[in-house]
């Protein structure tokens, strides 16, 4: 009788999350959680992510001047977010 191959806990957990269909939700939550690390302290003080829906990250911004500035940086922020997540999770950002 052949013994089953041992797998790491991380591998088994990742497989289980995908099988249950919650792996993507966790990645989306991770996008909100890593915002400060990706954009830096200065931007994080004036812009706070609230949620992500269908790949659109919703970010509350304190001032319209910052909203305009961040809109110009949107593509760069999306690229950095997805690089940090190692997957294309953030497709767009809506600043409100």
C-alpha positions, 0 to 999 in steps of 0.5 A: 500500500502506497503512503499519501504524499505529505503536503504543507499546511499552506498548500492544503489550506490554499487548496481548501480555500479555492475549493470552497470558493473563498480564495478570491474574497480573501485576496480582495480583503488583502488588497484593502489591508495592504493599501498603506504598505503600497501607497505609503504613509503620506497618501494613507493619511488622506485616502482610506480604502473601504471595500473592493467590489468586482475588482474595483477598490473603493477609496475614501479621500479627504480632499478633492485636491488629493482625489485629483492627484490620486486619479492621475496616479491610478494606473501606477497604484493598481500596478503596485497593488497587483504586484504586491498581491502577485495576482490581478485583483484590483482592476480599477480604483474609485476615489470618492 
